[in-house]
């Protein structure tokens, strides 16, 4: 599970396996996430993956 805390205090979680690249990543790789674009996006440099926070909030996942 990946959890993010929004500026309004809400905490949103989603399973990593809802995204193709994150699905096969190890826990160690998933922990290597950084915030980008002033908190607008999550970036996994070693996986070359970016996910936007608004997309997560809207439930826009790649996989069911």
N, C-alpha and C positions, 0 to 999 in steps of 0.2 A: 504494500500500500504506500502511496505517496500522499502526504498531507501538506497543504499550504494554508497559511494564515493570511487572511485578507486585511486590508487596512481598517475595515469596520469591525474587526474582531472575530468574524466568522472563520471557522476552520473547515476546509473542504478536503475530503479524501477521495482518491480513486485508485483502482488497481492498476499497477504498472502494465499488466498484460492487455490493457485496452489500446495500447499503441504498439505497432509492429516492432519497432526497434527496441523499445523498453522491455518488451515481452521476454526476450532472451538474455537480458542483461543480468549480471550478478548483482547481489546486494551492494557489494563494494562499488561497482560502477554507478549504480543508482544514487549512491550517497555523494557522488562527485558533481552534483547539480549546483549551478550558480544562477543568480537572478540577473537578468539583462533588461535593457531598455527601461530603466527606472522601475523595475518590478513588474513590467508588462509581460515578460516571458521567462520561462525556465530553459536553461541551456545545459546540455550534457556534451561537453566538448569532446570527450573520448568516444562518444557514440555518434557524434555529429547529428544531434537531435535537438530541436527547439519546439516548445509547446507554449502557446499563449495562455495567459491566465484567463482572459475573457472566454476563450474557447473551452477551458476546463469548467468554468462557471456555467456556461451554456450547455455543457454535456456533449460537446463535439468530440467524440472519440472515434478512432479509426476502426476498431473492432467491436463487435457486440459483446 
